[in-house]
Amino acid sequence: MAVISELIRSEADGSISFGDYSLAQKAKLDNFEHQGDFYKVKTCKDITKLERNGMFVYESVPGTAVNGLVATDAGISFSVEGPEDAQLTVELEDEAEYEITINGENAGKMKTHLGGKLSISAELGAEPVSVRIRKC
């Protein structure tokens, strides 16, 4: 499994990768600039959290490593890995319906509430799990 040892990095394809679930103590990096936005990441074995311009983007409990995260108005996609199953929460549009795909399998539709947050469970293990959440 591949943790992000620098806590957060820009990828050549324009996505970002972040998180280090191997850390016993919480580590954070603030003011990481990527495509004109500023990101803050907090990560350790217990939690991984990402903010963009002071606004919530992603959180996992316990901590995870996320690769290739791309967030647009149409949704969010990324690959996630960790040593055990995790609860993932992402920020999307308020009161909108989204179709969720995990490892290419349709996992159903969910609607966000007023806060725009959507939570899913991911069965993690030896291989990264791809997550795609698209607005209906």
DSSP file with accessible surface (Angstrom, degrees, kcal/mol):
  #  RESIDUE AA STRUCTURE BP1 BP2  ACC     N-H-->O    O-->H-N    N-H-->O    O-->H-N    TCO  KAPPA ALPHA  PHI   PSI    X-CA   Y-CA   Z-CA
    1    1 A M              0   0  116      0, 0.0     2,-0.7     0, 0.0   126,-0.1   0.000 360.0 360.0 360.0 145.0    0.0    0.0    0.0
    2    2 A A        -     0   0   54     63,-0.1     2,-0.2     2,-0.0    79,-0.1  -0.884 360.0-169.6-113.0 108.4    1.3    3.5   -0.9
    3    3 A V        -     0   0   44     -2,-0.7     2,-1.0    17,-0.1    17,-0.2  -0.483  33.6-111.7 -83.2 163.6    1.0    6.3    1.6
    4    4 A I    >   -     0   0    0     15,-2.7     3,-2.2     1,-0.2    15,-0.2  -0.815  30.7-169.8 -98.7  95.5    1.7    9.9    0.5
    5    5 A S  T 3  S+     0   0   97     -2,-1.0    -1,-0.2     1,-0.3    15,-0.1   0.783  85.8  52.8 -63.4 -26.1    4.9   10.6    2.4
    6    6 A E  T 3  S-     0   0   90     -3,-0.1     2,-1.6     1,-0.1    -1,-0.3   0.322 108.6-127.5 -89.2   9.1    4.8   14.3    1.6
    7    7 A L  S <  S+     0   0   23     -3,-2.2    12,-2.0    12,-0.2     2,-0.3  -0.157  83.3  19.0  74.0 -42.1    1.2   14.4    3.0
    8    8 A I  E     +A   18   0A   5     -2,-1.6     2,-0.3    10,-0.2    10,-0.2  -0.978  68.2 171.4-153.8 143.9   -0.2   16.0   -0.3
    9    9 A R  E     -A   17   0A  72      8,-2.5     8,-2.4    -2,-0.3     2,-0.3  -0.995  31.6-116.8-152.3 153.3    1.1   16.3   -3.8
   10   10 A S  E     -A   16   0A  55     -2,-0.3     2,-0.3     6,-0.2     6,-0.2  -0.716  31.8-142.4 -86.3 139.8    0.0   17.5   -7.3
   11   11 A E    >   -     0   0   54      4,-2.9     3,-1.9    -2,-0.3    56,-0.0  -0.687  21.7-113.6-101.6 158.3   -0.1   14.8   -9.9
   12   12 A A  T 3  S+     0   0  116      1,-0.3    -1,-0.1    -2,-0.3     4,-0.0   0.791 115.0  59.2 -60.8 -28.6    0.8   15.3  -13.6
   13   13 A D  T 3  S-     0   0  124      1,-0.1    -1,-0.3     2,-0.0     3,-0.1   0.377 123.2-101.3 -84.5   5.0   -2.8   14.7  -14.7
   14   14 A G  S <  S+     0   0   22     -3,-1.9    -2,-0.1     1,-0.3     2,-0.1   0.376  87.5 114.9  93.6  -5.1   -4.0   17.7  -12.6
   15   15 A S        -     0   0    1     55,-0.1    -4,-2.9    -5,-0.1     2,-0.3  -0.305  58.4-128.2 -86.0 176.7   -5.4   15.6   -9.7
   16   16 A I  E     -AB  10  69A   2     53,-1.6    53,-2.8    -6,-0.2     2,-0.4  -0.935  11.8-158.5-126.1 154.6   -4.1   15.6   -6.1
   17   17 A S  E     +A    9   0A   1     -8,-2.4    -8,-2.5    -2,-0.3     2,-0.3  -0.973  22.6 156.7-128.6 144.6   -3.0   12.8   -3.8
   18   18 A F  E     +AB   8  66A   0     48,-2.4    48,-3.4    -2,-0.4   -10,-0.2  -0.987  16.0  75.2-160.2 162.7   -2.9   13.0    0.0
   19   19 A G        -     0   0    0    -12,-2.0   -15,-2.7    -2,-0.3     2,-0.3   0.206  35.3-150.4 104.8 140.3   -2.9   11.1    3.2
   20   20 A D    >   +     0   0   12    -17,-0.2     3,-1.2    44,-0.2    45,-0.1  -0.774  11.9 178.3-142.5  93.2   -0.7    8.9    5.3
   21   21 A Y  T 3  S+     0   0   26     -2,-0.3    42,-0.1     1,-0.2    44,-0.1   0.519  74.5  74.2 -75.1  -3.1   -2.5    6.3    7.4
   22   22 A S  T 3  S+     0   0   78     22,-0.1     2,-0.3    42,-0.1    -1,-0.2   0.589  71.6 104.8 -86.0  -8.2    0.8    4.9    8.8
   23   23 A L    <   -     0   0   48     -3,-1.2    22,-2.7     1,-0.2    23,-0.2  -0.571  54.0-162.3 -78.9 129.4    1.4    7.9   11.1
   24   24 A A  S    S+     0   0   66     -2,-0.3     2,-0.3    20,-0.2    -1,-0.2   0.853  80.7  48.5 -74.7 -35.8    0.7    7.3   14.8
   25   25 A Q  S    S-     0   0  157     19,-0.1     2,-0.1    20,-0.1    18,-0.1  -0.831 100.0 -98.7-107.1 146.6    0.6   11.0   15.5
   26   26 A K        -     0   0  128     -2,-0.3     2,-0.3    18,-0.1    18,-0.2  -0.361  39.7-170.8 -64.8 133.0   -1.5   13.5   13.5
   27   27 A A  E     -G   43   0B  30     16,-2.5    16,-2.6    -7,-0.1     2,-0.3  -0.930   2.7-170.9-120.6 149.1    0.5   15.5   10.9
   28   28 A K  E     -G   42   0B 132     -2,-0.3     2,-0.4    14,-0.2    14,-0.2  -0.983  15.3-164.5-141.8 155.3   -0.8   18.4    8.9
   29   29 A L  E     -G   41   0B  65     12,-2.3    12,-2.5    -2,-0.3     2,-0.3  -0.991  16.2-167.5-138.0 127.3    0.2   20.6    6.0
   30   30 A D  E     +     0   0B  82     -2,-0.4    10,-0.2    10,-0.2     9,-0.1  -0.795  60.3  24.2-116.9 156.8   -1.4   23.9    5.3
   31   31 A N  E     +     0   0B 112     -2,-0.3     2,-0.7     1,-0.2    -1,-0.2   0.835  67.2 166.1  60.9  39.0   -1.4   26.4    2.3
   32   32 A F  E     -G   39   0B  45      7,-2.5     7,-2.9    -3,-0.2     2,-0.4  -0.757  28.9-142.1 -83.0 117.5   -0.5   23.8   -0.3
   33   33 A E  E     +G   38   0B 118     -2,-0.7     2,-0.3     5,-0.2     5,-0.2  -0.689  29.1 165.0 -89.4 132.5   -1.3   25.5   -3.6
   34   34 A H  E >  S-G   37   0B  13      3,-2.6     3,-2.1    -2,-0.4   -18,-0.0  -0.926  71.2 -22.9-147.1 116.9   -2.8   23.5   -6.5
   35   35 A Q  T 3  S-     0   0  148     -2,-0.3     3,-0.1     1,-0.3    -2,-0.0   0.848 126.7 -48.5  49.9  43.7   -4.3   25.1   -9.6
   36   36 A G  T 3  S+     0   0   51      1,-0.3     2,-0.3     0, 0.0    -1,-0.3   0.405 118.8 104.2  83.6  -3.8   -5.0   28.4   -7.8
   37   37 A D  E <   -G   34   0B  50     -3,-2.1    -3,-2.6    -5,-0.0     2,-0.5  -0.782  64.8-132.5-107.3 157.3   -6.6   26.8   -4.7
   38   38 A F  E     -G   33   0B  88     -2,-0.3    15,-3.7    -5,-0.2    16,-0.4  -0.937  23.2-163.2-114.0 127.3   -5.1   26.3   -1.3
   39   39 A Y  E     -GH  32  52B  14     -7,-2.9    -7,-2.5    -2,-0.5     2,-0.4  -0.801  10.6-163.7-111.6 150.6   -5.4   23.0    0.4
   40   40 A K  E     - H   0  51B  43     11,-2.1    11,-2.4    -2,-0.3     2,-0.4  -1.000  10.7-170.1-131.0 130.2   -4.9   21.8    4.0
   41   41 A V  E     -GH  29  50B   1    -12,-2.5   -12,-2.3    -2,-0.4     2,-0.4  -0.965   9.7-175.2-123.6 138.9   -4.5   18.2    4.9
   42   42 A K  E     +GH  28  49B  57      7,-2.2     7,-3.1    -2,-0.4     2,-0.3  -0.998  21.7 165.3-125.5 134.1   -4.5   16.5    8.3
   43   43 A T  E     +GH  27  48B   0    -16,-2.6   -16,-2.5    -2,-0.4     2,-0.3  -0.999  12.3 129.3-154.3 148.6   -3.7   12.8    8.5
   44   44 A C  S    S-     0   0    4      3,-1.5     3,-0.2    -2,-0.3   -20,-0.2  -0.925  71.2 -68.3-171.6-170.0   -2.8    9.9   10.7
   45   45 A K  S    S+     0   0  113    -22,-2.7    18,-1.5    -2,-0.3   -21,-0.1   0.783 129.5  46.6 -67.0 -23.4   -3.9    6.3   11.4
   46   46 A D  S    S+     0   0   96     16,-0.3     2,-0.3   -23,-0.2    -1,-0.2   0.760 122.6   1.0 -90.5 -28.8   -7.2    7.6   12.9
   47   47 A I        -     0   0   37     15,-0.3    -3,-1.5    -3,-0.2     2,-0.4  -0.990  46.6-159.7-159.6 148.0   -8.4   10.2   10.4
   48   48 A T  E     +HI  43  60B   0     12,-1.8    12,-2.4    -2,-0.3     2,-0.4  -0.993  21.6 178.0-131.4 129.4   -7.5   11.8    7.1
   49   49 A K  E     -HI  42  59B  58     -7,-3.1    -7,-2.2    -2,-0.4     2,-0.4  -0.997  10.4-167.5-136.6 138.4   -9.1   15.2    6.3
   50   50 A L  E     -HI  41  58B   0      8,-2.8     7,-2.4    -2,-0.4     8,-1.7  -0.989   3.9-175.1-127.9 134.5   -8.8   17.6    3.3
   51   51 A E  E     -HI  40  56B  39    -11,-2.4   -11,-2.1    -2,-0.4     2,-0.5  -0.957  10.7-155.5-124.0 147.2  -10.0   21.2    3.0
   52   52 A R  E >  S-HI  39  55B  76      3,-2.7     3,-2.1    -2,-0.3   -13,-0.2  -0.991  80.9 -16.6-122.4 122.3   -9.8   23.5   -0.1
   53   53 A N  T 3  S-     0   0   81    -15,-3.7    -1,-0.1    -2,-0.5   -14,-0.1   0.872 130.3 -52.0  51.8  40.2   -9.8   27.2    0.5
   54   54 A G  T 3  S+     0   0   60    -16,-0.4     2,-0.4     1,-0.2    -1,-0.3   0.465 116.2 114.1  80.5   2.0  -11.0   26.6    4.1
   55   55 A M  E <  S-I   52   0B 132     -3,-2.1    -3,-2.7     1,-0.0    -1,-0.2  -0.857  73.4-102.6-111.1 142.5  -14.0   24.4    3.0
   56   56 A F  E     +I   51   0B  31     -2,-0.4    -5,-0.2    -5,-0.2     3,-0.1  -0.272  44.9 158.6 -58.9 137.7  -14.4   20.7    3.7
   57   57 A V  E     -     0   0B   6     -7,-2.4    34,-1.8     1,-0.4     2,-0.3   0.628  60.5  -0.5-123.9 -49.1  -13.7   18.3    0.8
   58   58 A Y  E     +IJ  50  90B   0     -8,-1.7    -8,-2.8    32,-0.2    -1,-0.4  -0.999  50.4 176.1-151.4 144.9  -12.9   14.8    2.2
   59   59 A E  E     -IJ  49  89B  49     30,-2.1    30,-3.0    -2,-0.3     2,-0.4  -0.976   5.6-172.1-150.0 141.1  -12.7   12.9    5.5
   60   60 A S  E     -IJ  48  88B   0    -12,-2.4   -12,-1.8    -2,-0.3    28,-0.2  -0.993  19.0-131.1-132.1 143.9  -12.1    9.3    6.3
   61   61 A V  E    S+ J   0  87B  73     26,-1.8    26,-2.7    -2,-0.4   -14,-0.2  -0.984  95.8  25.8-132.0 118.5  -12.2    7.4    9.6
   62   62 A P  S    S-     0   0   24      0, 0.0   -16,-0.3     0, 0.0   -15,-0.3   0.649 117.1 -86.8 -72.0-172.2   -9.8    5.7   10.1
   63   63 A G        +     0   0    1    -18,-1.5     2,-0.3   -16,-0.3    -2,-0.1  -0.157  51.1 178.9 -63.5 152.5   -7.1    7.4    8.1
   64   64 A T        -     0   0    0     -4,-0.1     2,-0.4    18,-0.1    18,-0.2  -0.854  29.9-116.7-140.2 175.3   -6.5    6.6    4.4
   65   65 A A  E     - C   0  81A   0     16,-2.6    16,-2.1    -2,-0.3     2,-0.5  -0.987  29.2-159.6-117.6 131.1   -4.3    7.5    1.4
   66   66 A V  E     -BC  18  80A   0    -48,-3.4   -48,-2.4    -2,-0.4     2,-0.4  -0.948   6.0-168.4-115.8 130.9   -6.1    9.0   -1.5
   67   67 A N  E     + C   0  79A  35     12,-3.0    12,-2.6    -2,-0.5   -50,-0.2  -0.942  63.5   4.4-120.2 141.2   -4.7    9.1   -5.0
   68   68 A G  E    S-     0   0A  24     -2,-0.4     2,-0.3     1,-0.2   -51,-0.2   0.805  73.1-176.6  64.7  36.6   -5.9   11.0   -8.1
   69   69 A L  E     +B   16   0A   5    -53,-2.8   -53,-1.6    -3,-0.2     2,-0.4  -0.496   4.9 177.1 -70.8 127.4   -8.7   13.0   -6.4
   70   70 A V  E     - C   0  77A  60      7,-2.4     7,-2.1    -2,-0.3     2,-0.5  -0.993   6.0-172.3-130.7 122.5  -10.6   15.2   -8.9
   71   71 A A  E     + C   0  76A  35     -2,-0.4     2,-0.2     5,-0.2     5,-0.2  -0.976  15.1 156.3-118.8 126.9  -13.5   17.2   -7.8
   72   72 A T  E >   - C   0  75A  78      3,-3.1     3,-1.1    -2,-0.5    -2,-0.0  -0.782  59.5 -90.4-132.5-179.5  -15.8   19.1  -10.3
   73   73 A D  T 3  S+     0   0  157      1,-0.2    20,-0.2    -2,-0.2     3,-0.1   0.762 125.9  57.0 -64.7 -23.9  -19.3   20.4  -10.3
   74   74 A A  T 3  S-     0   0   51      1,-0.2    61,-3.3    60,-0.1     2,-0.3   0.606 122.7 -81.3 -84.1 -13.5  -20.4   17.0  -11.7
   75   75 A G  E <   -CD  72 134A   1     -3,-1.1    -3,-3.1    59,-0.2     2,-0.3  -0.992  46.8 -74.4 149.5-156.3  -18.9   15.0   -8.8
   76   76 A I  E     -CD  71 133A   3     57,-2.3    57,-3.0    -2,-0.3     2,-0.3  -0.992  30.2-174.5-145.8 144.8  -15.8   13.6   -7.4
   77   77 A S  E     +CD  70 132A  25     -7,-2.1    -7,-2.4    -2,-0.3     2,-0.3  -0.995  17.1 139.0-142.7 149.3  -13.5   10.6   -8.2
   78   78 A F  E     - D   0 131A  11     53,-2.3    53,-3.3    -2,-0.3     2,-0.4  -0.973  44.4-111.6-171.1 169.4  -10.5    9.1   -6.5
   79   79 A S  E     -CD  67 130A  33    -12,-2.6   -12,-3.0    -2,-0.3     2,-0.4  -0.956  35.5-167.9-114.7 135.4   -8.7    5.9   -5.5
   80   80 A V  E     +CD  66 129A   0     49,-2.9    49,-3.0    -2,-0.4     2,-0.3  -0.949   9.5 175.9-129.1 145.0   -8.5    5.2   -1.8
   81   81 A E  E     +C   65   0A   9    -16,-2.1   -16,-2.6    -2,-0.4   -60,-0.1  -0.987   8.8 147.5-145.1 156.1   -6.5    2.7    0.3
   82   82 A G        -     0   0    0     43,-0.4   -18,-0.1    -2,-0.3     4,-0.1  -0.964  55.2 -96.5-173.9 170.2   -6.0    1.9    3.9
   83   83 A P  S    S+     0   0   74      0, 0.0     2,-0.3     0, 0.0   -19,-0.1   0.648 102.4  15.7 -77.3 -14.2   -5.3   -1.0    6.3
   84   84 A E  S    S-     0   0  116     41,-0.1    41,-0.1    38,-0.0    38,-0.1  -0.957  99.1 -64.9-152.0 166.9   -9.0   -1.5    7.2
   85   85 A D        -     0   0   94     -2,-0.3     2,-0.3    39,-0.2    38,-0.2  -0.188  56.4-161.0 -54.7 147.1  -12.5   -0.6    6.1
   86   86 A A  E     - K   0 122B   6     36,-2.3    36,-2.9    -4,-0.1     2,-0.6  -0.959  23.9-127.5-137.6 153.1  -13.3    3.1    6.3
   87   87 A Q  E     -JK  61 121B  82    -26,-2.7   -26,-1.8    -2,-0.3     2,-0.4  -0.893  32.4-161.3 -95.0 120.3  -16.1    5.6    6.5
   88   88 A L  E     -JK  60 120B   2     32,-3.4    32,-2.7    -2,-0.6     2,-0.4  -0.903   9.1-172.9-109.2 133.6  -15.6    8.2    3.7
   89   89 A T  E     -JK  59 119B  18    -30,-3.0   -30,-2.1    -2,-0.4     2,-0.3  -0.993   5.6-179.0-126.2 131.3  -17.4   11.6    3.7
   90   90 A V  E     -JK  58 118B   3     28,-2.4    28,-2.3    -2,-0.4     2,-0.5  -0.927  26.6-121.9-128.0 154.3  -17.2   14.1    0.8
   91   91 A E  E     + K   0 117B  61    -34,-1.8    26,-0.2    -2,-0.3     2,-0.2  -0.836  43.2 153.4 -97.2 125.8  -18.6   17.5    0.3
   92   92 A L        -     0   0   23     24,-2.9     2,-0.1    -2,-0.5     3,-0.1  -0.586  50.5 -46.9-131.5-164.3  -20.9   17.9   -2.8
   93   93 A E    >   -     0   0   94     -2,-0.2     3,-0.8   -20,-0.2    19,-0.2  -0.455  66.1-100.6 -72.9 143.4  -23.8   20.1   -3.8
   94   94 A D  T 3  S-     0   0   77      1,-0.2    20,-0.2    -2,-0.1    19,-0.1  -0.355  96.6  -2.8 -62.6 139.5  -26.6   20.7   -1.3
   95   95 A E  T 3  S+     0   0  120     18,-1.8     2,-0.3     1,-0.2    -1,-0.2   0.856  98.1 133.6  47.3  51.3  -29.7   18.6   -1.8
   96   96 A A    <   -     0   0    8     -3,-0.8    16,-2.7    17,-0.2     2,-0.4  -0.910  54.2-120.2-126.6 156.0  -28.6   16.8   -5.0
   97   97 A E  E     -E  111   0A  94     -2,-0.3    39,-2.8    14,-0.2     2,-0.4  -0.809  29.3-170.5-100.9 138.4  -28.7   13.2   -6.1
   98   98 A Y  E     -EF 110 135A   3     12,-3.2    12,-2.5    -2,-0.4     2,-0.5  -0.960  19.9-136.6-130.0 144.5  -25.6   11.3   -6.9
   99   99 A E  E     -EF 109 134A  75     35,-3.4    35,-2.5    -2,-0.4     2,-0.5  -0.861  24.3-150.5 -97.7 132.5  -24.8    7.9   -8.4
  100  100 A I  E     - F   0 133A   4      8,-3.0     7,-3.3    -2,-0.5     8,-0.5  -0.891  13.5-175.2-111.7 131.1  -22.0    6.0   -6.6
  101  101 A T  E     -EF 106 132A  34     31,-2.9    31,-2.6    -2,-0.5     2,-0.5  -0.994   2.5-170.8-124.8 128.1  -19.6    3.6   -8.3
  102  102 A I  E >  S-EF 105 131A  40      3,-2.5     3,-2.1    -2,-0.4    29,-0.2  -0.988  76.8 -17.1-122.5 120.4  -17.1    1.6   -6.3
  103  103 A N  T 3  S-     0   0   89     27,-2.8    -1,-0.2    -2,-0.5    28,-0.1   0.865 128.2 -54.8  51.8  40.0  -14.5   -0.4   -8.2
  104  104 A G  T 3  S+     0   0   63      1,-0.2     2,-0.4    26,-0.2    -1,-0.3   0.389 114.1 118.0  80.3  -4.5  -16.6   -0.2  -11.3
  105  105 A E  E <  S-E  102   0A 144     -3,-2.1    -3,-2.5     1,-0.0     2,-0.3  -0.813  72.2-114.4 -98.2 134.2  -19.7   -1.6   -9.6
  106  106 A N  E     -E  101   0A 100     -2,-0.4    -5,-0.2    -5,-0.2     3,-0.1  -0.501  29.9-177.0 -67.2 121.9  -22.9    0.5   -9.2
  107  107 A A  E     -     0   0A  59     -7,-3.3    -6,-0.2     1,-0.4    -1,-0.1   0.219  45.2-107.3-104.9   9.4  -23.4    1.1   -5.5
  108  108 A G  E     -     0   0A  28     -8,-0.5    -8,-3.0     2,-0.0    -1,-0.4  -0.435  39.3 -60.4 101.8-172.7  -26.7    2.9   -5.9
  109  109 A K  E     -E   99   0A 121    -10,-0.2     2,-0.3    -2,-0.1   -10,-0.2  -0.889  41.3-175.5-117.4 148.0  -27.8    6.5   -5.6
  110  110 A M  E     -E   98   0A  74    -12,-2.5   -12,-3.2    -2,-0.3     2,-0.4  -0.985  16.1-139.4-139.7 151.3  -27.8    8.8   -2.6
  111  111 A K  E     -E   97   0A 133     -2,-0.3   -14,-0.2   -14,-0.2     2,-0.2  -0.918  16.2-135.7-112.8 134.7  -29.1   12.3   -2.0
  112  112 A T        -     0   0    1    -16,-2.7     6,-0.1    -2,-0.4     2,-0.1  -0.503  19.3-137.1 -80.2 158.8  -27.2   15.0   -0.1
  113  113 A H    >   -     0   0  147      4,-0.6   -18,-1.8    -2,-0.2     3,-1.6  -0.198  47.1 -63.8 -99.8-162.8  -29.0   17.1    2.5
  114  114 A L  T 3  S+     0   0  123      1,-0.3   -20,-0.1   -20,-0.2    -2,-0.1   0.845 134.0  53.5 -56.6 -36.1  -28.7   20.8    3.1
  115  115 A G  T 3  S-     0   0   49      2,-0.1    -1,-0.3   -21,-0.1   -21,-0.1   0.642 103.4-130.9 -76.4 -15.6  -25.0   20.5    4.2
  116  116 A G    <   +     0   0    0     -3,-1.6   -24,-2.9     1,-0.2     2,-0.3   0.551  56.7 141.4  80.2   7.7  -24.1   18.7    1.0
  117  117 A K  E     -K   91   0B 110    -26,-0.2    -4,-0.6   -28,-0.1     2,-0.4  -0.618  30.5-169.9 -89.4 144.2  -22.2   15.9    2.7
  118  118 A L  E     -K   90   0B   6    -28,-2.3   -28,-2.4    -2,-0.3     2,-0.4  -0.999   4.1-162.8-131.6 130.0  -22.3   12.3    1.5
  119  119 A S  E     +K   89   0B  48     -2,-0.4     2,-0.3   -30,-0.2   -30,-0.2  -0.947  12.1 170.6-118.3 136.6  -21.0    9.4    3.5
  120  120 A I  E     -K   88   0B  16    -32,-2.7   -32,-3.4    -2,-0.4     2,-0.4  -0.951  29.2-123.7-136.4 157.5  -20.1    5.9    2.2
  121  121 A S  E     -K   87   0B  84     -2,-0.3     2,-0.4   -34,-0.2   -34,-0.2  -0.836  23.3-160.4-100.2 141.0  -18.4    2.9    3.6
  122  122 A A  E     -K   86   0B   2    -36,-2.9   -36,-2.3    -2,-0.4     2,-0.9  -0.987  15.2-139.3-124.6 128.6  -15.4    1.4    1.7
  123  123 A E        -     0   0  166     -2,-0.4     2,-0.3   -38,-0.2   -38,-0.1  -0.776  34.0-173.3 -84.5 106.7  -14.1   -2.1    2.2
  124  124 A L        +     0   0   14     -2,-0.9   -39,-0.2   -43,-0.1     2,-0.2  -0.728  21.4 122.5-105.5 155.4  -10.4   -1.6    2.1
  125  125 A G  S    S-     0   0   29      2,-0.6   -43,-0.4    -2,-0.3   -41,-0.1  -0.668  73.2 -16.7-169.8-131.4   -7.6   -4.1    2.1
  126  126 A A  S    S+     0   0   78     -2,-0.2    -2,-0.0   -45,-0.1   -45,-0.0   0.787 118.3  52.0 -71.0 -29.2   -4.6   -5.1   -0.1
  127  127 A E  S    S-     0   0  143   -126,-0.1    -2,-0.6     1,-0.1   -45,-0.2  -0.834  90.2-103.2-113.0 147.7   -5.7   -3.2   -3.3
  128  128 A P        -     0   0   49      0, 0.0     2,-0.5     0, 0.0   -47,-0.2  -0.308  33.0-137.5 -61.3 149.4   -6.7    0.4   -3.8
  129  129 A V  E     -D   80   0A   8    -49,-3.0   -49,-2.9    -4,-0.1     2,-0.4  -0.948   9.8-138.9-112.5 126.1  -10.5    1.0   -4.2
  130  130 A S  E     -D   79   0A  55     -2,-0.5   -27,-2.8   -51,-0.2     2,-0.4  -0.723  18.5-168.0 -87.4 135.7  -11.7    3.3   -6.9
  131  131 A V  E     +DF  78 102A   2    -53,-3.3   -53,-2.3    -2,-0.4     2,-0.4  -0.988   8.4 178.8-125.3 129.7  -14.6    5.6   -6.0
  132  132 A R  E     -DF  77 101A 127    -31,-2.6   -31,-2.9    -2,-0.4     2,-0.5  -0.991   3.8-176.2-133.3 124.3  -16.7    7.7   -8.4
  133  133 A I  E     -DF  76 100A   1    -57,-3.0   -57,-2.3    -2,-0.4     2,-0.4  -0.978  11.9-178.2-123.1 113.9  -19.6    9.9   -7.3
  134  134 A R  E     -DF  75  99A  63    -35,-2.5   -35,-3.4    -2,-0.5   -59,-0.2  -0.939  29.8-113.4-120.9 137.0  -21.4   11.6  -10.2
  135  135 A K  E       F   0  98A  82    -61,-3.3   -37,-0.3    -2,-0.4   -61,-0.0  -0.408 360.0 360.0 -65.2 134.9  -24.4   14.0  -10.1
  136  136 A C              0   0   83    -39,-2.8   -39,-0.2    -2,-0.1    -1,-0.1  -0.424 360.0 360.0 -77.5 360.0  -27.5   12.5  -11.6
